[in-house]
Amino acid sequence: MVVYGILFKDLYPSNAGESMLFIFLGCLFYALVFSLIYSRWAGVSTFKSGAVIGFILGTLYASSMSFFMASSSGTLDTERFITEILIGMVTTGLMGGVIAWTIGKAK
């Protein structure tokens, strides 16, 4: 919410139909997916390992979503594409690190 709502607000101009509730829920469920993967299957419990895995998964997910978004417009805006991937890499890496660190502290 902070990244797109404040730092990169020009990337996706705001419209009247935007709902902060849906943005919040999307972020919450994204974090829950990582929590489940880290705690149940991957056994990730340190900030560094969580950040590295988050960075990799964030890159893959952001790339996938950027390609889907480009398919709906019919063109690929290279600057926007790269920006989206960089944002996904950094934010998901940080999120993954925090989630893993929290799991490690809870053990």
C-alpha positions in Angstrom: 0.0 0.0 0.0 2.8 2.4 0.9 4.8 1.5 -2.2 2.2 2.1 -4.8 0.0 4.6 -2.9 2.8 7.0 -1.9 6.2 6.2 -3.6 5.0 5.2 -7.0 1.6 6.9 -7.2 2.2 8.0 -10.8 2.7 4.4 -12.0 -1.0 3.7 -11.5 -3.0 6.9 -11.3 -5.7 6.8 -8.7 -9.3 6.4 -9.7 -12.6 6.8 -7.9 -13.2 3.0 -7.8 -9.9 2.2 -5.9 -10.5 0.5 -2.6 -7.9 0.5 0.1 -9.7 -2.5 1.6 -9.0 -4.6 -1.5 -5.4 -3.5 -1.6 -5.0 -4.4 2.1 -6.7 -7.8 1.6 -4.4 -8.5 -1.4 -1.3 -7.7 0.6 -2.6 -9.8 3.6 -3.2 -12.9 1.5 0.1 -12.5 -0.3 1.9 -12.5 3.1 -0.2 -15.5 4.2 1.0 -17.5 1.2 4.6 -16.8 2.1 4.0 -17.6 5.8 2.5 -20.9 4.8 5.3 -21.8 2.4 8.0 -20.8 4.9 6.6 -22.4 8.0 5.1 -25.6 6.5 7.2 -26.7 3.6 10.4 -24.7 3.3 11.4 -24.5 7.0 12.7 -20.9 6.5 13.3 -19.1 9.8 16.1 -16.5 9.3 15.8 -13.0 7.9 18.5 -13.6 5.3 17.1 -16.9 4.0 13.6 -15.5 3.9 14.7 -12.4 2.1 16.6 -14.4 -0.5 13.7 -16.7 -1.2 11.3 -13.7 -1.1 13.5 -11.9 -3.6 13.5 -14.8 -6.0 9.8 -15.5 -5.7 9.0 -11.8 -5.9 11.0 -11.5 -9.1 9.1 -14.5 -10.7 5.7 -13.3 -9.5 6.3 -9.7 -10.6 7.5 -10.8 -14.0 4.5 -13.0 -14.4 2.1 -10.3 -13.5 3.8 -7.7 -15.6 3.5 -10.0 -18.7 -0.2 -10.5 -17.9 -0.7 -6.7 -17.6 1.2 -6.2 -20.9 -1.0 -8.7 -22.6 -4.1 -6.8 -21.8 -2.7 -3.6 -23.3 -1.1 -5.3 -26.3 2.2 -3.5 -25.8 5.1 -3.7 -23.5 6.2 -0.5 -21.8 9.8 -1.5 -20.9 10.3 1.2 -18.2 7.1 0.2 -16.4 7.9 -3.5 -16.8 11.3 -3.1 -15.2 10.0 -0.8 -12.5 7.3 -3.3 -11.6 9.8 -6.1 -11.3 12.2 -4.1 -9.2 9.4 -3.0 -6.9 8.3 -6.7 -6.6 11.8 -7.9 -5.9 12.5 -5.4 -3.1 9.1 -5.4 -1.4 8.8 -9.2 -1.5 12.4 -9.7 -0.4 11.7 -7.5 2.7 8.4 -9.1 3.4 9.9 -12.6 3.1 12.7 -11.6 5.5 10.4 -10.3 8.1 8.1 -13.3 7.8 11.0 -15.7 8.2 12.5 -13.7 11.1 9.1 -13.8 12.8 8.8 -17.5 12.3 12.3 -18.0 13.7 11.5 -15.9 16.8 8.3 -17.9 17.4 10.1 -21.3 17.5 
